[in-house]
Amino acid sequence: MFDAAADAMLLTDAEGNILLTNRALRQMLGYNDDDGIIGNAIEFLIPERHRARHRQHRKHYSAKPTQRAIGNGNNLVVLTSDGRELPVDIGLSPINDHGKHLVLATFHFPDHSQQDKKALWESEERLLLAKSAAGLGVFDFDLLNQTAVCDERIRELWGFAEDEPISYGKLTDGLHPQDLPIRNTALQRALDPDGNGEYQVEYRVINKKDRSEHWVATTGKVFFSNGNAIRMVGVVRDISNQKKLERDLRKQQAEMELLAKRQMAAQTAAAIAHDINQPLAAISAYSEVALHSVSSGQPDTTQLAYALQGCFTQAQRAGNSLHELLAFLQHSDTKVEAIDLNALLQELIGSIRNDHLYDFDLILELPGDLPAFSGNHTQIRKVLLNLLYNAAEAMRDADISPAIITIRAELTTDGKSIHVSVRDNGPGISSAIAQRLFEPFFTTKPNGIGMGLKISIAMIENLGGKLWMDNAEQNFTTFHFTLPRAK
């Protein structure tokens, strides 16, 4: 009867030596008969790392044997004949056979499907903990039916009620209007069946409940069937704090850059003053001698000629000193290369989008076959940023809404240069200011130093181009510059 039992069982004595096994146990552990098991201590069937502790448990059990279960899903394992470990639950039953204390052990091997369910549950718990720790929201879009399944984090960011149905369109409606173009570009790239299906973009979400604004970073993956996009899954992460830190850092960098420019301007002015102060003093002295000679009624021509010659010499000296100083300040090893204007502008858009100090819509009107121009990447980037931020500040101060800046580029009629124009829809520039706009140290900004346009002109001209403003417009402001076409 013991050997015919369906449950796997074995019998040990009080010292834990195996006396008897049944067929079900031997089949489960891979033994053909009792020969490989009988006579061994029960620890023979336990992994070596657990044997010492099991001996302690067995001594305690022998002192007070009772019917009990051990294991119960607590990762108890038994060794097979080939050394594999099988999870097991064991029931112990003490037996008194004419004064001999025996123990009957019944082995219950858990159902593998239950193990799989437990592993899946543990995996899901780990995923939920990780998602919660990272503040992630999870979405699953059915692209064929335009339906969406989102978790509670996305509902919180978008401002949806707990039981409110979410559609693909509702999620799109919650995006900031200015961020729709870059989001749509990223989506079209992900939906391209010839691409890798990866979807990565940052944009702002406007919460429908409290109208609060959140920056989020979205990462997803599009799945295709027969060349058609059918599903997109991914995660959303709130990066508002990160954006704020970046914005504060850019503001600090701008303040430090302004301070450096002011110090540079002060040092430049001091150097100029130092180099021309002595010639000017000498010119003043020579002029006084000449005036005294003329006012005497009988001018001494020799003395007068000497004074005038001294004025001329000192004026030449002042001019040469000034030219030498300016040549030293402008000296730099400018690296000239072929630059793709469209690629440069896309890089600029990425920088400007994240800057909340300037809020405007940027429109690009570039021909698809526009050739590269010859210039320095860093310098042209500075010129464009200076023109864009000047326009943005002017429109902000005039409370223009919506603020729009249009960048247009074309090849000049002779085909030798690229003509770029930057046009805003601001209040325009008065003729009085326009006449002085390119003067050094002239500015209409409370915190400006009046060198931005002057430096921009110097950099453009150093690269072989020109920069000017269109004076014909009264309401809008347009700046133009040209750069030579790359060879």
GUGU-533276 format. One line per field, with one value per residue (C-alpha): residue number from 0; residue in one letter; chain; x negated, z, y negated. Coordinates in steps of 0.1 Angstrom, whole numbers, plus 5000, padded with zeros to 4 digits. Layout:
<recs>
seq = (NUM_...)
type = (A_...)
mol = (A_...)
px = (X_...)
pz = (Z_...)
py = (Y_...)
</recs>
This chain:
<recs>
seq = (0_1_2_3_4_5_6_7_8_9_10_11_12_13_14_15_16_17_18_19_20_21_22_23_24_25_26_27_28_29_30_31_32_33_34_35_36_37_38_39_40_41_42_43_44_45_46_47_48_49_50_51_52_53_54_55_56_57_58_59_60_61_62_63_64_65_66_67_68_69_70_71_72_73_74_75_76_77_78_79_80_81_82_83_84_85_86_87_88_89_90_91_92_93_94_95_96_97_98_99_100_101_102_103_104_105_106_107_108_109_110_111_112_113_114_115_116_117_118_119_120_121_122_123_124_125_126_127_128_129_130_131_132_133_134_135_136_137_138_139_140_141_142_143_144_145_146_147_148_149_150_151_152_153_154_155_156_157_158_159_160_161_162_163_164_165_166_167_168_169_170_171_172_173_174_175_176_177_178_179_180_181_182_183_184_185_186_187_188_189_190_191_192_193_194_195_196_197_198_199_200_201_202_203_204_205_206_207_208_209_210_211_212_213_214_215_216_217_218_219_220_221_222_223_224_225_226_227_228_229_230_231_232_233_234_235_236_237_238_239_240_241_242_243_244_245_246_247_248_249_250_251_252_253_254_255_256_257_258_259_260_261_262_263_264_265_266_267_268_269_270_271_272_273_274_275_276_277_278_279_280_281_282_283_284_285_286_287_288_289_290_291_292_293_294_295_296_297_298_299_300_301_302_303_304_305_306_307_308_309_310_311_312_313_314_315_316_317_318_319_320_321_322_323_324_325_326_327_328_329_330_331_332_333_334_335_336_337_338_339_340_341_342_343_344_345_346_347_348_349_350_351_352_353_354_355_356_357_358_359_360_361_362_363_364_365_366_367_368_369_370_371_372_373_374_375_376_377_378_379_380_381_382_383_384_385_386_387_388_389_390_391_392_393_394_395_396_397_398_399_400_401_402_403_404_405_406_407_408_409_410_411_412_413_414_415_416_417_418_419_420_421_422_423_424_425_426_427_428_429_430_431_432_433_434_435_436_437_438_439_440_441_442_443_444_445_446_447_448_449_450_451_452_453_454_455_456_457_458_459_460_461_462_463_464_465_466_467_468_469_470_471_472_473_474_475_476_477_478_479_480_481_482_483_484_485_486)
type = (M_F_D_A_A_A_D_A_M_L_L_T_D_A_E_G_N_I_L_L_T_N_R_A_L_R_Q_M_L_G_Y_N_D_D_D_G_I_I_G_N_A_I_E_F_L_I_P_E_R_H_R_A_R_H_R_Q_H_R_K_H_Y_S_A_K_P_T_Q_R_A_I_G_N_G_N_N_L_V_V_L_T_S_D_G_R_E_L_P_V_D_I_G_L_S_P_I_N_D_H_G_K_H_L_V_L_A_T_F_H_F_P_D_H_S_Q_Q_D_K_K_A_L_W_E_S_E_E_R_L_L_L_A_K_S_A_A_G_L_G_V_F_D_F_D_L_L_N_Q_T_A_V_C_D_E_R_I_R_E_L_W_G_F_A_E_D_E_P_I_S_Y_G_K_L_T_D_G_L_H_P_Q_D_L_P_I_R_N_T_A_L_Q_R_A_L_D_P_D_G_N_G_E_Y_Q_V_E_Y_R_V_I_N_K_K_D_R_S_E_H_W_V_A_T_T_G_K_V_F_F_S_N_G_N_A_I_R_M_V_G_V_V_R_D_I_S_N_Q_K_K_L_E_R_D_L_R_K_Q_Q_A_E_M_E_L_L_A_K_R_Q_M_A_A_Q_T_A_A_A_I_A_H_D_I_N_Q_P_L_A_A_I_S_A_Y_S_E_V_A_L_H_S_V_S_S_G_Q_P_D_T_T_Q_L_A_Y_A_L_Q_G_C_F_T_Q_A_Q_R_A_G_N_S_L_H_E_L_L_A_F_L_Q_H_S_D_T_K_V_E_A_I_D_L_N_A_L_L_Q_E_L_I_G_S_I_R_N_D_H_L_Y_D_F_D_L_I_L_E_L_P_G_D_L_P_A_F_S_G_N_H_T_Q_I_R_K_V_L_L_N_L_L_Y_N_A_A_E_A_M_R_D_A_D_I_S_P_A_I_I_T_I_R_A_E_L_T_T_D_G_K_S_I_H_V_S_V_R_D_N_G_P_G_I_S_S_A_I_A_Q_R_L_F_E_P_F_F_T_T_K_P_N_G_I_G_M_G_L_K_I_S_I_A_M_I_E_N_L_G_G_K_L_W_M_D_N_A_E_Q_N_F_T_T_F_H_F_T_L_P_R_A_K)
mol = (A_A_A_A_A_A_A_A_A_A_A_A_A_A_A_A_A_A_A_A_A_A_A_A_A_A_A_A_A_A_A_A_A_A_A_A_A_A_A_A_A_A_A_A_A_A_A_A_A_A_A_A_A_A_A_A_A_A_A_A_A_A_A_A_A_A_A_A_A_A_A_A_A_A_A_A_A_A_A_A_A_A_A_A_A_A_A_A_A_A_A_A_A_A_A_A_A_A_A_A_A_A_A_A_A_A_A_A_A_A_A_A_A_A_A_A_A_A_A_A_A_A_A_A_A_A_A_A_A_A_A_A_A_A_A_A_A_A_A_A_A_A_A_A_A_A_A_A_A_A_A_A_A_A_A_A_A_A_A_A_A_A_A_A_A_A_A_A_A_A_A_A_A_A_A_A_A_A_A_A_A_A_A_A_A_A_A_A_A_A_A_A_A_A_A_A_A_A_A_A_A_A_A_A_A_A_A_A_A_A_A_A_A_A_A_A_A_A_A_A_A_A_A_A_A_A_A_A_A_A_A_A_A_A_A_A_A_A_A_A_A_A_A_A_A_A_A_A_A_A_A_A_A_A_A_A_A_A_A_A_A_A_A_A_A_A_A_A_A_A_A_A_A_A_A_A_A_A_A_A_A_A_A_A_A_A_A_A_A_A_A_A_A_A_A_A_A_A_A_A_A_A_A_A_A_A_A_A_A_A_A_A_A_A_A_A_A_A_A_A_A_A_A_A_A_A_A_A_A_A_A_A_A_A_A_A_A_A_A_A_A_A_A_A_A_A_A_A_A_A_A_A_A_A_A_A_A_A_A_A_A_A_A_A_A_A_A_A_A_A_A_A_A_A_A_A_A_A_A_A_A_A_A_A_A_A_A_A_A_A_A_A_A_A_A_A_A_A_A_A_A_A_A_A_A_A_A_A_A_A_A_A_A_A_A_A_A_A_A_A_A_A_A_A_A_A_A_A_A_A_A_A_A_A_A_A_A_A_A_A_A_A_A_A_A_A_A_A_A_A_A_A_A_A_A_A_A_A_A_A_A_A_A_A_A_A_A_A_A_A_A_A_A_A_A_A_A_A_A_A_A_A_A_A_A_A_A)
px = (5000_4971_4955_4988_4997_5000_4982_4944_4934_4904_4899_4870_4859_4855_4819_4831_4818_4840_4856_4881_4893_4922_4924_4939_4909_4884_4900_4901_4865_4852_4842_4849_4850_4842_4805_4794_4814_4819_4794_4785_4794_4823_4798_4787_4817_4811_4787_4755_4760_4791_4779_4764_4795_4817_4799_4807_4844_4844_4830_4857_4884_4871_4874_4911_4924_4958_4978_4969_4961_4929_4922_4956_4941_4911_4885_4879_4862_4852_4823_4830_4806_4789_4785_4814_4834_4871_4894_4914_4937_4934_4958_4943_4962_4946_4952_4946_4940_4937_4915_4895_4899_4903_4912_4933_4925_4950_4937_4960_4945_4962_4981_4958_4986_4989_4952_4955_4983_4963_4933_4955_4970_4936_4924_4954_4948_4912_4924_4949_4923_4899_4925_4936_4901_4893_4927_4934_4968_4975_4996_5007_5022_5043_5033_5059_5089_5074_5080_5057_5051_5033_5024_5032_5000_5009_5044_5028_5006_5033_5060_5084_5109_5104_5133_5131_5126_5093_5090_5060_5075_5080_5043_5033_5056_5038_5005_4992_5000_4964_4950_4974_4951_4921_4942_4959_4925_4913_4945_4943_4907_4918_4947_4924_4923_4888_4876_4870_4903_4887_4906_4888_4899_4902_4933_4955_4988_5016_5036_5073_5083_5060_5044_5010_4981_4958_4928_4928_4904_4920_4903_4922_4921_4943_4952_4960_4980_4977_4961_4988_4984_5009_4997_4975_4966_4943_4938_4941_4919_4925_4893_4907_4882_4854_4865_4867_4832_4820_4838_4823_4789_4793_4804_4773_4751_4767_4760_4724_4720_4734_4710_4681_4691_4694_4660_4646_4662_4648_4613_4615_4626_4598_4572_4584_4584_4548_4535_4550_4549_4513_4517_4548_4530_4502_4526_4543_4509_4498_4532_4528_4494_4509_4538_4515_4493_4523_4539_4506_4513_4479_4479_4446_4448_4421_4437_4471_4458_4441_4474_4495_4469_4471_4509_4506_4480_4499_4532_4514_4501_4535_4550_4523_4527_4564_4561_4535_4557_4587_4567_4555_4590_4605_4577_4588_4582_4616_4624_4643_4663_4693_4725_4760_4783_4813_4793_4780_4816_4829_4802_4812_4848_4839_4821_4848_4878_4864_4860_4890_4875_4885_4918_4924_4933_4906_4914_4888_4890_4861_4859_4851_4822_4805_4767_4743_4726_4691_4687_4679_4706_4702_4701_4732_4751_4743_4754_4787_4794_4787_4811_4838_4836_4835_4868_4883_4875_4890_4922_4924_4919_4946_4970_4973_4993_4988_4951_4939_4904_4898_4864_4862_4832_4824_4795_4786_4792_4755_4754_4724_4740_4767_4791_4808_4835_4849_4883_4906_4941_4932_4938_4909_4880_4882_4860_4842_4832_4825_4799_4779_4787_4753_4733_4710_4725_4759_4787_4824_4823_4821_4794_4778_4743_4750_4723_4745_4752_4717_4701_4725_4715_4679_4683_4703_4679_4649_4665_4669_4706_4727_4754_4780_4815_4844_4854_4883_4906_4924_4944_4921_4884_4862_4825_4806_4771_4753_4725_4705_4716_4694_4671)
pz = (5000_5008_4974_4956_4971_4946_4969_4971_5005_5025_5060_5084_5118_5147_5136_5102_5083_5053_5058_5030_4998_4976_4938_4934_4952_4932_4899_4909_4919_4891_4909_4896_4930_4967_4963_4958_4987_5015_5044_5037_5061_5050_5043_5013_4995_5005_4988_5007_5016_5036_5053_5085_5093_5085_5110_5137_5127_5127_5163_5175_5157_5173_5207_5202_5171_5159_5127_5108_5073_5063_5032_5023_4994_5013_4987_5002_4976_4972_4950_4921_4911_4886_4911_4900_4926_4927_4948_4973_5003_5029_5055_5085_5105_5136_5139_5170_5159_5191_5208_5177_5167_5130_5108_5076_5051_5024_4994_4976_4944_4935_4903_4877_4866_4901_4901_4869_4883_4914_4893_4871_4901_4916_4883_4881_4917_4909_4878_4898_4924_4898_4879_4912_4922_4888_4885_4852_4834_4810_4778_4752_4720_4695_4664_4642_4664_4679_4714_4744_4777_4803_4839_4869_4865_4830_4842_4869_4845_4819_4846_4836_4861_4875_4855_4825_4791_4774_4737_4715_4706_4742_4749_4719_4729_4762_4745_4745_4710_4705_4710_4686_4655_4671_4687_4653_4636_4662_4657_4619_4622_4646_4623_4593_4585_4571_4605_4638_4654_4683_4696_4718_4723_4750_4752_4776_4789_4801_4829_4821_4858_4872_4839_4853_4829_4830_4809_4801_4783_4763_4751_4731_4706_4675_4664_4627_4609_4572_4570_4589_4624_4647_4682_4703_4739_4761_4792_4802_4828_4844_4838_4850_4878_4855_4830_4858_4869_4833_4829_4861_4850_4816_4834_4856_4826_4808_4838_4840_4802_4806_4834_4814_4784_4807_4821_4787_4775_4806_4800_4763_4771_4797_4772_4745_4770_4781_4746_4733_4765_4760_4723_4730_4758_4734_4707_4732_4742_4705_4697_4726_4712_4677_4691_4711_4681_4659_4685_4690_4659_4644_4642_4642_4612_4624_4658_4641_4617_4646_4666_4636_4628_4665_4663_4631_4646_4678_4659_4637_4669_4685_4653_4650_4687_4683_4651_4668_4698_4678_4656_4688_4702_4670_4664_4665_4647_4630_4617_4584_4572_4550_4571_4564_4574_4579_4603_4622_4626_4638_4665_4674_4677_4702_4724_4721_4728_4763_4771_4789_4790_4754_4741_4704_4673_4648_4611_4587_4550_4535_4500_4499_4476_4495_4493_4522_4531_4542_4578_4614_4632_4666_4653_4630_4659_4681_4654_4649_4686_4690_4663_4675_4712_4702_4683_4711_4737_4715_4710_4747_4758_4733_4745_4710_4709_4692_4688_4655_4640_4604_4591_4553_4532_4495_4471_4458_4422_4413_4430_4451_4485_4508_4519_4553_4567_4603_4605_4635_4639_4665_4668_4645_4652_4651_4626_4655_4671_4637_4629_4661_4662_4650_4672_4698_4733_4721_4736_4744_4769_4806_4811_4777_4768_4732_4716_4704_4669_4666_4674_4650_4622_4629_4628_4596_4578_4591_4572_4540_4544_4553_4579_4578_4588_4564_4570_4546_4570_4597_4616_4614_4618_4595_4597_4568_4564_4536_4537_4509_4493_4503_4476)
py = (5000_4976_4983_4979_4945_4916_4892_4893_4905_4918_4931_4922_4932_4908_4900_4890_4921_4931_4965_4967_4948_4954_4956_4920_4905_4925_4915_4879_4878_4900_4931_4966_4983_4978_4987_4951_4937_4962_4959_4923_4895_4873_4845_4865_4851_4815_4791_4788_4751_4760_4792_4777_4757_4787_4808_4782_4782_4820_4821_4797_4818_4851_4835_4829_4846_4835_4836_4805_4791_4775_4755_4739_4720_4709_4720_4755_4777_4813_4828_4852_4880_4857_4828_4806_4788_4792_4769_4789_4787_4815_4829_4846_4873_4890_4927_4949_4985_5006_4980_4971_4934_4931_4901_4903_4875_4867_4847_4822_4808_4775_4770_4753_4731_4717_4711_4692_4671_4664_4654_4632_4615_4609_4594_4571_4560_4551_4532_4513_4504_4492_4473_4456_4448_4432_4414_4431_4431_4460_4458_4483_4469_4489_4470_4488_4479_4447_4459_4455_4473_4452_4456_4433_4413_4401_4393_4372_4353_4347_4340_4368_4381_4416_4432_4408_4426_4416_4414_4407_4373_4363_4369_4348_4320_4317_4308_4272_4257_4246_4281_4298_4294_4311_4338_4345_4347_4373_4393_4393_4405_4434_4443_4447_4485_4481_4468_4485_4474_4455_4425_4400_4364_4338_4315_4296_4308_4285_4301_4298_4295_4267_4255_4262_4268_4299_4308_4345_4368_4395_4427_4453_4481_4486_4521_4529_4556_4560_4525_4508_4493_4510_4503_4480_4485_4464_4444_4407_4390_4356_4335_4302_4298_4307_4281_4255_4263_4260_4227_4213_4224_4207_4176_4177_4183_4154_4131_4143_4138_4103_4095_4108_4086_4056_4063_4068_4035_4017_4031_4022_3987_3984_3996_3972_3943_3952_3954_3921_3900_3889_3881_3861_3842_3834_3823_3800_3785_3780_3764_3740_3729_3724_3704_3682_3676_3667_3644_3624_3604_3612_3650_3668_3691_3713_3718_3722_3749_3767_3767_3780_3806_3818_3820_3841_3864_3870_3876_3902_3918_3920_3935_3961_3971_3975_3996_4018_4023_4032_4056_4073_4076_4090_4115_4151_4184_4186_4221_4217_4247_4256_4252_4265_4237_4260_4283_4252_4239_4272_4272_4236_4246_4273_4247_4220_4243_4250_4214_4200_4165_4161_4172_4170_4191_4196_4201_4213_4206_4225_4239_4276_4272_4244_4250_4248_4216_4209_4197_4205_4226_4209_4174_4178_4194_4164_4140_4158_4161_4124_4114_4138_4128_4091_4096_4117_4090_4063_4082_4091_4055_4044_4072_4087_4119_4142_4133_4147_4147_4158_4169_4169_4179_4179_4179_4145_4137_4140_4175_4166_4160_4171_4143_4148_4126_4126_4108_4103_4090_4065_4027_4018_3994_3956_3937_3920_3953_3969_3943_3952_3989_4001_3976_3992_3991_3978_3998_3995_4024_4016_4043_4042_4030_4021_4044_4073_4059_4044_4077_4095_4072_4077_4115_4115_4092_4112_4142_4122_4112_4082_4075_4047_4037_4031_3994_3995_4013_3993_4019_4049_4053_4073_4079_4093_4109_4126_4152_4167_4199_4229_4241)
</recs>
